[in-house]
Amino acid sequence: MVDDPDLIAEVSHGEIAVLRLVGSADSAATVALGELLDQIHDELISRKTREVVVDVVALDRMAAACLRQLLTWFGRQHNTADDQRYRIRIRILPTMAWQQSLHALSCFDTNTISIEEIET
């Protein structure tokens, strides 16, 4: 859980896990977001989940410090044993200019990280 009045983080687990971020991920949410991503990583491995969708469609902005938390999570996932690794699909809204920059994140590991643009 992220204890920040400007950021709502909802996590659901199923065959595909979903992390939905809503609001604004400003620098005040950095530590809590990092802790949440660590918890999600551990839970995905524990449940043997093969894919997680990170839905940022309703996220107005993300501070650079929060983007670094995502990169740290990607690094942790990348260093996980091959048989425990999971795919990360980042769902964005292409009309949100800042979300277009997330395409660069998929270059971190093109085998497991992808960007999905949705139309509204």
Backbone torsions as a table, in degrees:
resi	resn	phi	psi	omega
1	MET	NA	141.3	177.4
2	VAL	-104.1	119.4	-178.7
3	ASP	-93.7	78.4	179.9
4	ASP	-145.5	127.7	-176.4
5	PRO	-65.2	-19.4	-177.2
6	ASP	-97.1	-7.4	-175.8
7	LEU	-130.6	127.1	173.9
8	ILE	-110.7	129.7	177.0
9	ALA	-122.5	118.4	179.8
10	GLU	-114.3	130.2	179.7
11	VAL	-120.5	131.6	173.7
12	SER	-130.4	143.3	-179.1
13	HIS	-115.1	138.9	177.3
14	GLY	-165.1	-155.1	176.2
15	GLU	-56.7	-39.4	172.2
16	ILE	-119.9	126.3	178.1
17	ALA	-80.7	154.5	178.8
18	VAL	-133.4	129.0	169.7
19	LEU	-112.5	116.0	-178.6
20	ARG	-110.4	121.2	179.0
21	LEU	-107.3	130.1	-176.5
22	VAL	-132.0	137.9	175.9
23	GLY	106.7	-126.5	-176.5
24	SER	-136.4	122.4	177.9
25	ALA	-95.3	79.8	-179.3
26	ASP	-88.1	-179.5	-174.5
27	SER	-62.6	-24.4	178.1
28	ALA	-65.5	-21.8	-178.0
29	ALA	-93.8	-0.4	-171.6
30	THR	-56.6	-54.6	-176.4
31	VAL	-63.5	-47.0	-178.6
32	ALA	-62.9	-38.8	178.4
33	LEU	-65.1	-43.2	177.7
34	GLY	-59.6	-43.0	178.1
35	GLU	-64.0	-41.4	178.4
36	LEU	-62.6	-43.9	-179.5
37	LEU	-64.3	-36.5	175.1
38	ASP	-63.2	-43.6	179.3
39	GLN	-63.4	-42.9	179.7
40	ILE	-62.8	-44.5	178.6
41	HIS	-56.0	-50.1	-179.3
42	ASP	-61.9	-40.8	-179.6
43	GLU	-66.8	-41.1	179.0
44	LEU	-61.9	-41.1	178.3
45	ILE	-67.9	-44.2	179.8
46	SER	-59.3	-41.3	-178.5
47	ARG	-85.7	-4.7	-177.3
48	LYS	59.7	36.4	178.2
49	THR	-72.6	136.6	-175.3
50	ARG	-96.5	-13.3	-178.6
51	GLU	-153.9	145.1	173.8
52	VAL	-131.4	136.8	174.6
53	VAL	-101.7	126.4	174.4
54	VAL	-104.3	104.0	-175.0
55	ASP	-94.0	108.9	179.5
56	VAL	-111.1	14.8	-177.4
57	VAL	-53.8	-39.0	-177.3
58	ALA	-98.0	17.4	178.0
59	LEU	-95.5	117.9	-176.1
60	ASP	-70.0	-37.3	-179.2
61	ARG	-160.6	161.4	175.7
62	MET	-139.9	123.2	179.3
63	ALA	-68.7	155.3	-180.0
64	ALA	-56.8	-36.9	179.8
65	ALA	-63.6	-36.0	177.3
66	CYS	-72.7	-36.5	174.9
67	LEU	-60.8	-38.3	177.2
68	ARG	-63.7	-33.5	176.3
69	GLN	-64.2	-39.6	175.7
70	LEU	-61.3	-44.8	179.7
71	LEU	-62.4	-38.9	176.4
72	THR	-61.5	-42.6	177.8
73	TRP	-62.6	-44.8	178.8
74	PHE	-59.4	-40.5	178.6
75	GLY	-64.2	-41.5	178.4
76	ARG	-63.7	-42.9	178.3
77	GLN	-63.9	-42.1	-178.9
78	HIS	-62.5	-34.1	-178.6
79	ASN	-86.9	2.6	177.6
80	THR	-78.7	148.9	178.3
81	ALA	-53.9	142.6	-175.9
82	ASP	-52.6	-39.2	-176.7
83	ASP	-75.1	-5.8	178.8
84	GLN	-113.6	-4.7	-176.9
85	ARG	-70.2	154.5	-179.4
86	TYR	-133.3	156.5	177.5
87	ARG	-83.8	145.8	176.1
88	ILE	-118.6	118.2	178.1
89	ARG	-112.5	118.0	-178.6
90	ILE	-96.8	118.7	-177.9
91	ARG	-96.1	120.2	-177.0
92	ILE	-123.4	164.8	173.9
93	LEU	-106.1	111.3	-173.2
94	PRO	-63.1	-17.5	178.7
95	THR	-80.5	-9.9	176.2
96	MET	-89.7	109.6	-173.0
97	ALA	-55.0	-44.3	-177.0
98	TRP	-65.2	-30.6	-178.5
99	GLN	-69.2	-23.6	177.1
100	GLN	-60.5	-30.8	179.8
101	SER	-65.6	-18.3	-179.5
102	LEU	-68.9	-16.9	175.9
103	HIS	-56.5	-33.9	179.9
104	ALA	-63.7	-28.8	-179.6
105	LEU	-64.2	-30.7	-179.1
106	SER	-66.4	-19.0	177.8
107	CYS	-71.8	-16.2	179.5
108	PHE	-58.7	-42.3	177.5
109	ASP	-157.0	93.5	-174.2
110	THR	-66.7	-15.4	178.9
111	ASN	-80.0	-26.6	-175.5
112	THR	-123.9	-10.7	-178.3
113	ILE	-118.0	127.7	179.3
114	SER	-137.8	160.6	178.7
115	ILE	-113.5	133.6	177.6
116	GLU	-119.5	117.0	176.8
117	GLU	-90.9	132.8	177.1
118	ILE	-116.7	150.1	177.0
119	GLU	-104.0	143.7	177.7
120	THR	-112.4	NA	NA
